[in-house]
Amino acid sequence: MSDATAFLAGGGEAARLIRERDWSAHPLGHPETWPQAFKTALSLVLNSPESMILAWGPDLHFFFNDTYSRLLGPRVAWATGERFDRVWADAWDQAKPIIEDAFAGRSHRFEDLPWKLDTDRGAAQTWFSFSYSRVLDAAGRIAGLFIFADETTQRVLTDAALKDSQESLERALGEVRSLNATLEQRVEERTNERDLMWDTAPDLMLIINFEGIFQRVNPAWTRLLGYEPHELVGHHVNEFVLVEDHVETVGAYTEAAEGGMPHIVNRYRHKDGSTRWISWTAAPAGTLTYATGRDITEARERQAELEQAQEALRQSQKLEAVGQLTGGVAHDFNNLLTIIRSSVDFLRRPDLPEVRKDRYLNAVSDTVERAAKLTGQLLAFARRQALKPEVFDVGERMRGIAEMLDTVTGARVHVVAEVPDAPCFVRADLSQFETALINMAVNARDAMDGEGTLTLRLGCRTALPVIRGHAGSRKAFATVSLVDTGSGIPPDLLSRIFEPFFTTKEVGKGTGLGLSQVFGFAKQSGGDIDVASTVGEGTTFTLYLPEVEQEEVQDRVRGPDGGQTPLGTGQRILVVEDNIGVGQFATQILEDLGYRPTWAANAEEALDRLGGNGAGFNLVFTDVVMPGMGGVELAKALQRRLPHLPVVLASGYSHVLAQEGTHGFELLQKPYSAVQLGDILHRLLGLQARGSV
């Protein structure tokens, strides 16, 4: 360092900036030429530990020390020797009046004065503490300006935050003092309110511990149950609860002890010995349970009366339905019996020509078939028919039925089948399924007055919805819908269309059993049937049947061709029938068919006759419904004792068969014909057709 710049010694980074600046074109010239007074003042600034500025000359050229340099931010690189009004251009409007006062000899010190600065050096809003003092030369002229400056932004902000906190604290303390001033009054008010509610509440209120011991009760206990508080407090709750409700009561206060909020209804003994139904709601708090109970005795009694009235109404409706059913059955059977009786009367005439004899015999045969169909429809509605379920593809059967419906509906009804290509399997009685579809198709034809469009539509993998209040199911169901374009069904009749013998058709045009058969078949098959209708637009019946996995479909075993009934060759048949008339007639038919029948009046007698080896019998033909052991039980016993002995069941009605099926045994539906009996014996005994009856 030359002696000419020795005054910069100790100036640190600020002195380095002075030495490295190019002063050749600067108004102050090179540092070696600066006046001694300027050098002395600058040395004082550079070596001061305080944050200082020296502004020299008429243009106030700017010099600073290391302590001040941090306030300049990025300006520190170029601020040395620049004009004051350029270095602090963003603060010049604030600084100029203060500088003018200092030049006039009115120096001031400023504490925490706010300054607005550009953001290149930091926050725009800052605070500074500083003082400005003029520097005079030897002649007493103003040569420059000393400035002591320190940024106090952080302290100002901290003090402001502290002040806000103190004010917030004072406000909070004021609120606390205000609350404390009224707390006692409020506690007293709340206590009075609680006591008033406790004393005047119309419902029972209690406090018990977790062991079920009364701790406190309200006056309602005296009004509702007749007990004074001292008769309850300290006693166990079950001392006043009916024995039948003890377990539920203990469970309730145990649940509360575990943190639950139980709701129960139990029965309390009134002090006069009567019983009161109380509905409780409870909640735990600490080691106690608080509960309120409402006397619902009158409500329970009214509900019981309502249920009795509803049950009486249901019984009345049942009696009305039974009356309608029996009247319908009697009417239809009287018609059928009239034909049979009249035909038999004519058949007894010895001089009756053969032509007329054949006519009357055919009339009797046809009437018996109609009677059998009528009883089958009744059993279907009652879900008491013995079904023969098998697995079949619904779509395949629907296509076949659609092709033959033209003969049922007539040429003016256009039949459309919407059936997916993918198979859809169900397990149901195929004959009953086809009958159900035909019954619905006939109803649709009549609703369209013989002209319109009938659409058969199949849906697969469909959930069963809630129908007429019956629960639905998420399992897969096949849906068979028949949609017609007929007159529709009035809403007030929709609830009655499945009743037996109910019909809206003219007299003589319907029995009212078609839809009853569909309903019974659907329910007995594990499904349901729904109906939707709009008057003037048409009706949609939807049959729901549970879907199953595909099984091997066996061909149906057919009887011999040509209508011949195969005759036996003396095979021994054990007939088990409790009805004398049916038993005698069955043995007569079997004799006429070439068999050797033996009649047993009940299952126990049949077991005795068969013994342990079958006693030479080739087949057992048994009724299902009999006193004591029934036909199904007999068949099962024989299956265990004589597994190779065929058994044929005969029944016109059996709840056992309807609910459980035939258990794999052959079934012959009553009324049966000689031809039907001969066919089934032929199939089971492996006979060849030898003649006919």
C-alpha positions in Angstrom: 0.0 0.0 0.0 1.4 3.4 -1.0 1.7 6.2 1.6 -0.9 8.2 -0.5 -3.7 5.6 0.3 -2.5 4.8 3.8 -5.7 6.4 5.1 -7.6 3.4 3.8 -5.8 1.1 6.2 -8.1 -1.0 8.3 -11.1 -0.3 6.1 -11.7 -4.0 5.1 -13.9 -4.9 2.2 -15.1 -1.3 1.8 -11.5 0.0 1.4 -10.8 -2.8 -1.2 -13.8 -1.5 -3.2 -12.3 2.0 -3.1 -8.9 0.8 -4.2 -10.3 -1.3 -7.1 -12.6 1.3 -8.5 -11.5 3.3 -11.6 -11.3 7.0 -10.4 -9.8 8.4 -13.6 -13.1 10.0 -14.8 -14.6 10.5 -11.4 -15.3 14.1 -10.2 -13.3 13.5 -7.0 -10.3 12.2 -8.9 -7.8 9.6 -7.7 -7.7 8.9 -3.9 -4.1 10.2 -3.8 -5.4 13.6 -4.7 -8.3 13.8 -2.3 -8.1 16.6 0.3 -6.7 15.7 3.7 -10.0 16.5 5.4 -11.8 14.1 3.1 -9.2 11.4 3.8 -9.4 11.9 7.6 -13.2 11.7 7.6 -13.2 8.7 5.3 -10.7 6.9 7.5 -12.8 7.6 10.5 -15.8 6.0 8.8 -14.0 3.0 7.4 -12.5 2.1 10.8 -15.7 2.7 12.9 -17.5 -0.3 14.3 -20.8 1.6 13.9 -22.8 1.5 10.7 -21.7 4.7 9.0 -21.8 6.6 5.7 -19.8 9.5 4.4 -21.3 11.6 1.6 -18.7 14.0 0.2 -18.8 17.0 -2.0 -21.6 19.0 -3.5 -23.0 15.8 -5.2 -22.7 13.8 -2.0 -20.6 11.0 -3.3 -21.4 7.9 -1.3 -18.9 6.0 0.9 -19.6 3.3 3.5 -17.9 0.9 5.9 -18.2 -2.8 6.2 -20.7 -2.6 9.0 -23.1 -0.6 6.7 -22.5 -2.7 3.6 -25.0 -5.5 4.5 -27.8 -2.8 4.2 -27.0 -2.3 0.6 -27.8 -5.7 -0.6 -26.8 -6.2 -4.3 -26.0 -2.4 -4.6 -22.8 -2.9 -2.6 -20.9 -3.9 -5.8 -21.3 -0.5 -7.4 -22.3 2.0 -4.7 -18.8 3.2 -3.8 -18.3 6.8 -4.9 -21.7 7.0 -6.6 -24.0 9.9 -6.0 -26.2 9.5 -2.9 -29.4 10.2 -4.9 -28.5 7.3 -7.2 -27.6 4.8 -4.6 -30.7 5.5 -2.6 -33.0 6.6 -5.4 -35.9 4.7 -4.0 -35.5 6.6 -0.6 -34.4 10.0 -1.9 -37.7 11.7 -1.4 -37.6 10.8 2.2 -33.9 11.5 2.7 -33.7 14.9 0.9 -35.5 17.0 3.5 -33.5 15.5 6.3 -30.2 16.2 4.5 -31.3 19.8 3.8 -32.0 20.2 7.6 -28.5 18.8 8.4 -26.8 21.2 5.9 -28.7 24.0 7.6 -27.2 23.0 11.0 -30.4 21.3 12.3 -29.2 17.8 12.8 -31.7 15.2 14.2 -31.6 11.6 15.4 -34.4 9.4 14.2 -35.5 6.2 15.9 -37.2 3.3 14.0 -38.2 5.5 11.1 -40.1 3.6 8.3 -38.5 3.6 4.8 -40.0 2.3 1.6 -37.3 0.7 -0.6 -37.1 -1.3 -3.8 -37.1 -5.0 -3.3 -33.6 -5.7 -4.8 -32.1 -5.3 -1.3 -34.8 -7.0 0.7 -38.2 -6.2 2.1 -40.0 -3.1 0.7 -41.1 -2.0 4.2 -38.1 -1.4 6.5 -37.3 0.6 9.6 -34.1 2.5 10.4 -32.5 4.4 13.3 -30.0 7.2 12.1 -28.6 10.6 12.4 -27.3 13.1 9.8 -24.4 15.5 10.7 -22.7 18.0 8.3 -18.9 18.1 7.9 -17.2 21.5 7.5 -13.8 22.2 5.9 -11.2 24.6 7.3 -13.0 27.6 5.9 -16.3 26.6 7.5 -17.9 25.5 4.3 -20.0 22.4 4.0 -17.8 19.6 2.7 -19.9 16.5 3.3 -22.2 14.6 5.5 -21.7 12.0 8.3 -24.6 9.5 8.6 -24.9 7.0 11.4 -27.5 4.3 10.3 -28.8 1.0 11.6 -31.7 -1.1 10.2 -34.1 -1.9 13.0 -36.7 -3.8 10.9 -36.5 -7.1 12.7 -36.7 -5.4 16.1 -39.6 -3.3 15.1 -41.5 -6.3 13.8 -40.7 -8.3 16.9 -41.8 -5.5 19.1 -45.0 -5.1 17.1 -45.7 -8.9 17.4 -45.0 -8.8 21.1 -47.3 -5.8 21.5 -50.0 -7.7 19.6 -49.5 -10.7 21.8 -49.6 -8.6 24.9 -52.8 -7.0 23.7 -54.3 -10.4 22.9 -53.3 -11.7 26.3 -54.9 -8.6 27.9 -58.1 -9.2 26.0 -58.1 -12.9 26.9 -57.4 -12.1 30.5 -60.3 -9.6 30.4 -62.6 -12.2 29.0 -61.5 -14.7 31.6 -62.0 -12.1 34.3 -65.5 -11.5 32.8 -66.2 -15.2 32.7 -65.0 -15.7 36.2 -67.2 -12.9 37.3 -70.4 -14.6 35.9 -69.3 -18.3 36.1 -70.8 -18.8 39.6 -74.0 -17.2 38.4 -74.1 -19.4 35.3 -73.3 -22.5 37.3 -76.2 -21.7 39.6 -78.5 -21.1 36.7 -77.6 -24.3 35.0 -77.9 -26.3 38.2 -81.4 -24.8 38.8 -82.3 -25.6 35.2 -81.1 -29.2 35.6 -82.9 -29.7 38.9 -86.1 -28.2 37.4 -85.9 -30.6 34.5 -85.1 -33.5 36.8 -88.0 -32.7 39.1 -90.6 -32.0 36.5 -89.7 -34.4 33.7 -92.7 -36.7 32.8 -90.3 -39.6 31.9 -88.4 -41.7 34.3 -84.8 -40.6 35.0 -82.2 -42.5 36.9 -78.5 -42.8 37.8 -77.1 -46.2 38.4 -73.6 -47.6 38.9 -72.1 -50.3 36.6 -73.4 -53.0 38.9 -77.0 -52.0 38.4 -77.6 -50.3 41.8 -79.8 -47.2 41.9 -77.9 -44.0 42.9 -80.6 -41.5 42.3 -84.1 -41.3 40.8 -86.4 -38.4 39.8 -89.9 -37.8 41.2 -91.5 -39.4 38.0 -90.8 -42.8 39.6 -93.4 -42.0 42.2 -96.0 -40.7 39.7 -95.5 -43.6 37.2 -94.5 -46.6 39.3 -95.6 -45.6 42.8 -92.2 -45.9 44.5 -90.6 -43.2 46.7 -86.9 -42.4 46.0 -85.8 -44.1 49.3 -87.5 -47.3 48.2 -85.3 -47.4 45.1 -81.9 -45.9 46.0 -79.4 -48.6 47.1 -81.4 -51.4 45.5 -80.7 -53.4 42.4 -82.7 -52.5 39.3 -83.8 -56.1 38.8 -85.7 -56.1 42.1 -88.3 -54.1 40.2 -88.0 -55.7 36.8 -90.0 -58.8 35.7 -87.9 -62.0 35.8 -88.3 -62.6 32.1 -86.5 -59.3 31.4 -83.6 -59.7 33.9 -81.0 -60.9 31.3 -81.7 -58.1 28.9 -81.6 -55.5 31.7 -78.2 -56.8 32.9 -76.9 -56.8 29.3 -77.9 -53.1 29.0 -76.1 -51.8 32.0 -73.1 -54.0 31.2 -73.0 -52.5 27.7 -73.0 -49.0 29.2 -70.1 -50.0 31.5 -68.2 -50.9 28.4 -68.8 -47.5 26.8 -72.0 -48.3 24.8 -75.3 -46.5 24.6 -77.9 -49.2 25.0 -81.6 -48.9 24.0 -83.9 -51.5 25.6 -87.6 -52.1 26.4 -88.3 -54.0 29.6 -91.2 -54.5 32.1 -91.3 -53.0 35.6 -93.7 -53.9 38.4 -95.8 -51.0 39.6 -96.1 -50.8 43.4 -99.8 -51.8 43.0 -98.7 -55.1 41.3 -99.5 -54.1 37.7 -96.9 -54.2 34.9 -95.6 -51.2 32.9 -93.6 -51.3 29.7 -90.6 -48.9 29.8 -88.5 -47.9 26.8 -84.9 -46.9 28.0 -82.1 -44.9 26.5 -78.8 -44.8 28.5 -75.3 -43.4 28.3 -72.3 -43.8 30.6 -70.3 -41.0 32.2 -67.4 -41.7 34.5 -68.4 -44.7 36.7 -72.1 -44.1 36.4 -74.8 -44.6 33.8 -77.5 -42.0 33.2 -80.8 -43.2 31.6 -84.3 -41.9 30.7 -87.3 -44.2 30.4 -90.6 -43.6 28.8 -93.8 -45.4 29.8 -95.0 -47.0 26.5 -97.6 -49.3 28.2 -100.6 -47.6 26.5 -98.8 -47.6 23.1 -98.1 -51.4 23.5 -101.7 -52.1 24.4 -102.9 -50.1 21.4 -100.4 -51.9 19.1 -101.7 -55.3 20.5 -105.3 -54.3 19.8 -104.3 -53.2 16.3 -102.6 -56.5 15.6 -105.6 -58.4 16.9 -107.8 -56.4 14.6 -105.5 -57.0 11.7 -105.4 -60.7 12.5 -109.2 -60.8 12.6 -109.3 -59.0 9.3 -106.8 -61.5 7.8 -108.9 -64.4 9.1 -112.0 -62.9 7.6 -110.2 -62.5 4.3 -109.1 -66.1 4.5 -112.6 -67.2 5.1 -113.8 -65.2 2.2 -111.1 -66.6 0.0 -111.9 -70.2 1.2 -115.6 -69.5 0.5 -114.8 -68.3 -3.0 -112.5 -71.2 -3.6 -114.9 -73.9 -2.3 -117.8 -72.3 -4.2 -115.7 -72.2 -7.4 -114.6 -75.8 -7.0 -118.1 -77.0 -6.2 -119.5 -75.2 -9.3 -116.9 -76.6 -11.7 -117.1 -80.1 -10.3 -120.9 -80.1 -10.3 -120.6 -79.3 -14.0 -118.2 -82.2 -14.6 -120.2 -84.6 -12.5 -123.3 -83.7 -14.4 -121.6 -84.9 -17.6 -120.3 -88.1 -16.0 -123.6 -88.9 -14.3 -125.7 -88.3 -17.4 -123.3 -90.3 -19.5 -123.3 -93.3 -17.1 -127.1 -93.3 -17.0 -127.2 -93.6 -20.8 -124.4 -96.3 -20.8 -126.6 -98.5 -18.5 -129.2 -98.8 -21.2 -128.9 -102.2 -22.8 -130.2 -101.0 -26.2 -127.8 -98.1 -26.5 -126.2 -98.1 -30.0 -122.4 -98.6 -30.2 -121.9 -95.1 -31.8 -123.7 -93.4 -28.9 -122.0 -95.7 -26.4 -118.6 -94.5 -27.8 -119.7 -90.9 -27.6 -120.7 -91.2 -23.9 -117.5 -93.1 -23.1 -115.4 -90.4 -24.7 -117.4 -87.8 -22.8 -116.7 -89.5 -19.5 -113.0 -89.8 -20.4 -112.7 -86.2 -21.5 -114.5 -85.0 -18.3 -112.2 -87.0 -16.1 -109.2 -85.3 -17.9 -110.8 -81.9 -17.3 -111.4 -82.8 -13.6 -107.7 -83.9 -13.3 -106.6 -80.6 -14.9 -108.8 -78.7 -12.5 -107.4 -80.4 -9.4 -103.8 -80.0 -10.8 -104.4 -76.2 -11.1 -105.7 -76.0 -7.5 -102.7 -78.0 -6.2 -100.4 -75.7 -8.2 -101.9 -72.6 -6.6 -101.7 -74.3 -3.2 -98.1 -75.3 -4.0 -99.0 -78.9 -3.0 -98.5 -80.5 -6.4 -95.7 -83.1 -6.7 -93.3 -81.6 -9.2 -90.9 -83.5 -11.4 -88.0 -81.1 -11.7 -85.4 -81.5 -14.3 -82.7 -79.2 -15.7 -83.5 -77.7 -19.1 -82.5 -74.7 -21.3 -85.3 -72.1 -20.9 -84.4 -70.5 -24.3 -84.7 -73.7 -26.2 -88.1 -74.5 -24.7 -89.4 -70.9 -25.2 -88.5 -71.1 -29.0 -90.4 -74.4 -29.2 -93.4 -73.0 -27.4 -93.4 -69.8 -29.5 -93.6 -71.9 -32.7 -96.8 -73.7 -31.5 -98.5 -70.7 -29.9 -100.1 -69.7 -33.2 -102.5 -72.6 -32.7 -103.4 -71.2 -29.3 -103.5 -67.4 -30.0 -104.8 -67.4 -33.6 -103.4 -66.0 -36.8 -104.1 -62.4 -35.9 -101.8 -62.4 -32.9 -98.2 -61.9 -34.0 -95.9 -63.9 -31.7 -92.3 -62.6 -31.2 -89.6 -64.6 -29.4 -86.6 -62.5 -28.0 -84.3 -65.2 -26.8 -80.5 -64.9 -26.4 -78.2 -67.4 -28.1 -76.4 -68.3 -24.8 -78.1 -71.1 -22.9 -79.9 -70.4 -19.7 -80.6 -73.4 -17.5 -83.2 -73.8 -14.7 -84.3 -76.8 -12.7 -88.1 -77.0 -12.7 -91.0 -79.2 -13.8 -90.9 -78.9 -17.6 -94.6 -79.8 -18.1 -95.7 -77.2 -15.5 -93.3 -74.6 -17.1 -94.9 -75.1 -20.5 -98.4 -75.0 -19.0 -97.6 -71.8 -17.2 -96.4 -70.2 -20.5 -99.5 -71.3 -22.3 -101.8 -70.1 -19.5 -100.1 -66.6 -19.7 -100.3 -66.7 -23.5 -104.1 -67.5 -23.4 -104.6 -64.6 -21.0 -102.7 -62.3 -23.3 -104.7 -63.4 -26.3 -108.0 -62.7 -24.5 -106.7 -59.3 -23.3 -105.9 -58.4 -27.0 -109.3 -59.6 -28.1 -107.5 -62.0 -30.5 -105.4 -59.4 -32.3 -102.1 -57.7 -31.4 -98.4 -58.6 -30.6 -97.3 -61.1 -28.0 -93.6 -60.9 -27.1 -91.8 -63.7 -25.3 -88.6 -62.3 -23.8 -85.9 -64.2 -21.9 -83.4 -62.5 -19.5 -80.6 -64.3 -17.7 -78.4 -63.7 -14.6 -81.1 -61.3 -13.2 -81.6 -60.6 -9.5 -85.0 -61.3 -7.9 -86.6 -58.0 -6.9 -89.0 -57.5 -4.0 -92.4 -58.5 -5.2 -95.7 -57.9 -3.3 -93.7 -57.5 -0.1 -91.8 -60.8 -0.5 -88.0 -60.5 -0.1 -85.8 -60.3 -3.1 -82.6 -62.2 -3.8 -79.2 -61.3 -5.4 -78.8 -64.8 -6.8 -79.1 -65.4 -10.5 -82.6 -65.9 -11.9 -83.9 -66.5 -15.4 -86.7 -64.1 -16.3 -89.4 -65.2 -18.7 -91.6 -62.2 -19.7 -94.8 -62.2 -21.8 -95.6 -58.8 -23.1 -98.9 -58.1 -24.8 -100.5 -55.1 -26.4 -103.9 -55.6 -24.9 -106.3 -53.6 -22.8 -104.3 -53.7 -19.6 -105.4 -54.4 -16.1 -106.9 -51.7 -13.8 -104.7 -51.0 -10.8 -107.4 -52.0 -8.3 -107.5 -55.5 -9.8 -103.7 -56.2 -10.0 -103.6 -57.5 -6.4 -106.3 -60.1 -7.1 -105.4 -61.6 -10.4 -103.6 -64.6 -8.9 -106.5 -65.5 -6.6 -108.1 -68.9 -7.6 -111.4 -68.5 -9.6 -111.0 -64.8 -9.9 -111.5 -63.7 -13.5 -112.6 -60.6 -15.4 -113.7 -62.6 -18.3 -117.3 -63.3 -19.3 -119.1 -66.2 -17.8 -118.0 -69.4 -19.5 -114.8 -67.9 -21.0 -112.4 -68.7 -18.1 -112.2 -70.6 -14.8 -109.9 -68.1 -13.1 -107.3 -70.8 -12.4 -104.7 -70.2 -15.1 -102.7 -67.5 -13.3 -103.2 -69.3 -10.0 -101.3 -72.3 -11.6 -98.5 -70.0 -12.8 -98.3 -68.4 -9.3 -98.2 -71.7 -7.5 -95.6 -73.2 -9.9 -93.3 -70.2 -9.6 -93.4 -70.2 -5.8 -93.0 -73.9 -5.5 -90.0 -73.8 -7.9 -88.2 -71.2 -5.7 -89.1 -68.2 -7.8 -92.0 -65.7 -8.2 -94.1 -63.9 -10.8 -94.5 -60.2 -11.2 -97.0 -58.1 -13.3 -96.9 -54.6 -14.6 -99.8 -53.1 -16.6 -100.9 -49.9 -18.1 -104.6 -49.6 -19.0 -104.9 -49.1 -22.8 -101.3 -50.1 -23.5 -100.8 -53.7 -22.3 -99.5 -56.0 -19.6 -96.2 -57.7 -18.9 -96.0 -60.9 -16.8 -92.5 -61.8 -15.7 -91.8 -65.3 -14.3 -88.6 -65.6 -12.2 -87.0 -69.1 -11.9 -83.6 -69.8 -10.2 -80.8 -70.5 -12.6 -78.6 -73.6 -12.2 -75.5 -75.0 -13.8 -75.9 -77.1 -16.9 -76.4 -80.9 -16.2 -76.7 -83.8 -18.6 -80.2 -83.7 -20.0 -81.6 -87.2 -20.3 -84.2 -88.0 -22.9 -87.6 -88.7 -21.6 -88.6 -92.3 -21.4 -91.6 -92.8 -23.7 -94.1 -95.6 -23.5 -94.7 -98.1 -26.3 -95.9 -96.7 -29.6 -99.4 -97.1 -31.1 -101.2 -96.5 -27.8 -100.9 -100.2 -26.8 -100.8 -100.9 -23.1 -98.4 -103.8 -22.3 -99.8 -106.7 -20.4 -98.1 -108.5 -17.5 -97.2 -112.1 -17.4 -98.2 -112.8 -13.8 -95.7 -110.6 -12.0 -96.5 -110.1 -8.4 -97.5 -106.5 -7.4 -98.0 -105.5 -3.8 -100.6 -102.7 -3.7 -100.5 -100.5 -0.5 -103.6 -98.3 -0.2 -105.6 -97.4 2.9 -108.7 -96.4 0.9 -110.8 -99.6 0.4 -112.4 -98.5 -2.8 -109.2 -97.3 -4.4 -107.4 -100.4 -3.2 -110.0 -102.8 -4.7 -110.1 -100.9 -8.0 -106.3 -100.8 -8.3 -106.1 -104.6 -7.8 -108.8 -105.1 -10.3 -106.9 -103.0 -12.9 -103.7 -104.9 -12.2 -105.5 -108.2 -12.7 -106.9 -107.0 -16.0 -103.4 -106.0 -17.0 -102.1 -109.5 -16.4 -100.5 -109.1 -13.0 -101.0 -110.9 -9.7 -101.8 -108.1 -7.2 -101.9 -108.4 -3.4 -103.5 -105.6 -1.4 -102.1 -104.3 2.0 -104.1 -101.7 3.8 -101.2 -99.8 5.3 -97.4 -99.6 5.2 -96.8 -101.6 8.3 -98.8 -104.5 6.8 -96.8 -104.2 3.6 -93.5 -104.5 5.5 -94.7 -107.6 7.2 -95.8 -109.2 3.9 -92.4 -108.4 2.2 -90.3 -109.7 5.1 -86.6 -109.6 4.7 -86.3 -111.0 1.1 -89.3 -109.5 -0.7 -91.5 -112.6 -0.5 -91.4 -113.0 -4.3 -93.0 -109.6 -5.1 -91.7 -107.9 -8.3 -92.9 -104.4 -7.5 -94.6 -102.3 -4.8 -97.3 -99.8 -5.8 -98.1 -97.6 -2.8 -100.2 -94.5 -2.0 -98.3 -91.6 -0.4 -100.8 -90.2 2.2 -101.7 -92.9 4.6 -102.3 -93.1 8.4 -99.1 -94.0 10.3 -96.2 -94.6 8.0 -96.6 -92.8 4.7 -95.7 -94.0 1.3 -92.4 -92.1 1.0 -91.3 -93.5 4.4 -92.2 -97.0 3.2 -90.3 -96.5 0.0 -87.2 -95.3 1.8 -87.4 -98.3 4.2 -87.7 -100.7 1.2 -84.8 -98.9 -0.5 -82.6 -99.8 2.5 -84.0 -103.3 3.0 -84.6 -104.4 -0.6 -82.7 -102.0 -2.9 -83.5 -103.9 -6.1 -87.3 -103.9 -5.5 -89.0 -101.2 -7.6 -91.4 -98.8 -5.9 -94.0 -96.7 -7.5 -95.7 -93.8 -5.6 -99.3 -92.8 -6.3 -100.7 -89.5 -5.1 -103.2 -86.8 -6.0 -101.9 -84.5 -3.2 -99.1 -84.7 -0.7 -97.4 -81.8 1.2 -94.4 -84.1 1.7 -93.9 -84.5 -2.1 -94.6 -80.9 -2.7 -92.0 -79.8 -0.2 -89.4 -82.6 -0.5 -90.0 -84.2 -4.0 -90.2 -87.8 -4.8 -86.7 -88.7 -3.5 -86.0 -90.4 -6.8 -89.0 -92.8 -6.8 -91.4 -93.1 -9.7 -94.6 -91.1 -9.2 -98.0 -91.7 -10.8 -100.4 -88.8 -10.4 -104.0 -89.5 -9.3 -106.3 -89.8 -11.1 -104.5 -92.2 -13.3 -105.7 -94.4 -16.1 -105.0 -98.1 -16.8 -102.9 -97.1 -19.7 -100.7 -94.8 -17.5 -100.3 -97.6 -14.9 -99.5 -100.2 -17.5 -96.9 -97.9 -19.1 -95.0 -97.3 -15.9 -95.0 -101.0 -14.9 -93.8 -101.8 -18.4 -90.9 -99.4 -18.0 -89.9 -100.6 -14.5 -90.3 -104.3 -15.1 -88.9 -104.3 -18.7 -92.0 -105.9 -20.3 -92.6 -106.1 -24.1 -96.0 -105.0 -25.4 -98.2 -108.0 -26.0 -101.6 -106.5 -26.3 -103.8 -103.7 -25.3 -106.7 -103.0 -23.0 
